[in-house]
Structure formats: structure tokens, C-alpha cells
Amino acid sequence: MNEPTTLKANEPMLDQPSAGFRAHVLLWSQSQCALHIEPVSEMLSSNRRAYAENRTMDYVPIFFGTDEKCHEIGRALRGTMSDRQHGKDKPVGMADLGLEG
């Protein structure tokens, strides 16, 4: 049987700010037809709490980057989000996000 993995106090956490850069995430909720932006560290903290409490999470990360880039992508998705709120469901390609792949 595998031993449980624990983090040691001196191990770096990849979700922590580094060299002045604080990674952010753009999250999408299908059930709420909403977008949300927060630091990656906050998202992971919420996800860890959900895991500990054995509960589901509604928001799905769709983009990681700077706060500015997350807001830029969020603005680009406003039209699609509005269409979906009004019952006009349409798929979005990666090119629509300003991304390839």
C-alpha cells in the first residue's frame, strides 16, 4: 500500500505567487451561465476544501494566465454568454477565445 503524500514546510507550492507574478484563472459555470476570475491559489484552496468536504464544484477552469489576460478572454466571451442566457446555445471554438489548440 502507498504511504500518504504530505507536503513538507520547505517545499514550494506551484500555486503561490512567484517573482512578482500571481497566476489567475478564468472559471466558467454552466449551471449559472457565469464567468469568474480569481487567483489560482484561491481556486485551489476552494477545491481542496471541496475535496475535504466531499462536495461537488460547479466552476470549471477554462484559462490560466495573468489577471489582465483572464479579463480580456472574459470580455471576448460576453457575447456567447449573453446568447446562452437568452437560449441561443452555440459552441465556441478555441479561435473564438483568441487561442489555438
PyMOL commands that set and color helices and strands:
alter all, ss='L'
color gray80, all
select helices_A, chain A and resi 40-53+67-85+94-97
alter helices_A, ss='H'
color red, helices_A
select strands_A, chain A and resi 24-29+34-39+60-65
alter strands_A, ss='S'
color yellow, strands_A
deselect
rebuild
show_as cartoon
